[in-house]
Amino acid sequence: QDQKKIEEEVGDLFFALVNIARFLGIEAEFALSRCIEKFKKRFSYLEEQVERSGADFSSFSLEELDCWWEEAKREEKKGGF
């Protein structure tokens, strides 16, 4: 429950991940940037679906939102966006 200790452990985890990326010849910053862009596209898809419904986010359960998230992933793989 010690927030400072948790933050320290998360920092250690980030450091370890960057070292693994470096070992694999991957630019960690570039990989993170690509991941963020992917997240933004998927979240935008989710926002579009909510907007089309005429309701707001709080009207949907996490399970319902997750269905749209998975749909966004499928569309992405098909080249849909």
C-alpha positions in Angstrom: 0.0 0.0 0.0 3.1 2.2 0.0 2.6 4.5 -3.0 6.3 5.5 -3.2 7.4 1.8 -3.2 4.8 0.9 -5.8 6.0 3.8 -8.1 9.6 2.6 -7.6 8.7 -0.9 -8.6 6.8 0.3 -11.7 9.9 2.4 -12.6 12.0 -0.7 -12.3 9.7 -2.6 -14.5 9.8 0.1 -17.2 13.6 0.1 -17.0 13.7 -3.7 -17.4 11.4 -3.4 -20.4 13.6 -0.8 -22.1 16.6 -3.1 -21.5 14.8 -6.0 -23.1 13.9 -3.9 -26.1 17.4 -2.7 -26.4 18.7 -6.3 -26.3 16.2 -7.2 -29.1 17.3 -4.3 -31.2 14.0 -2.4 -30.7 13.8 1.3 -30.2 11.6 1.4 -27.0 10.5 5.0 -27.7 9.4 4.2 -31.2 7.6 1.0 -30.0 5.8 3.0 -27.4 4.8 5.7 -29.9 3.3 3.1 -32.2 1.4 1.6 -29.3 0.0 5.0 -28.4 -1.1 5.7 -31.9 -2.8 2.3 -32.1 -4.6 3.0 -28.8 -5.8 6.4 -30.0 -7.2 4.9 -33.2 -9.0 2.2 -31.3 -10.3 4.6 -28.7 -11.6 6.9 -31.5 -13.4 4.0 -33.0 -15.0 3.4 -29.6 -16.0 7.1 -29.3 -17.6 6.9 -32.8 -19.7 3.9 -31.8 -20.8 5.6 -28.6 -21.7 8.8 -30.5 -23.6 6.8 -33.2 -25.7 5.2 -30.4 -26.9 8.6 -29.2 -26.0 7.8 -25.7 -22.9 8.6 -23.6 -20.1 6.4 -22.2 -21.8 6.0 -18.8 -24.7 4.3 -20.5 -22.6 1.3 -21.5 -21.1 -1.5 -19.4 -17.4 -2.3 -19.6 -18.3 -5.5 -21.4 -20.2 -3.5 -24.0 -17.4 -1.1 -24.5 -14.9 -4.0 -24.7 -17.0 -5.5 -27.5 -16.4 -2.3 -29.5 -12.8 -2.4 -28.6 -12.4 -5.9 -29.9 -14.3 -4.8 -33.1 -11.8 -2.0 -33.5 -9.0 -4.5 -33.3 -10.6 -6.7 -36.0 -11.2 -3.7 -38.2 -7.6 -2.6 -37.8 -6.3 -6.0 -38.9 -8.6 -5.9 -42.0 -7.1 -2.5 -42.8 -10.4 -0.8 -42.0 -8.8 2.2 -40.4 
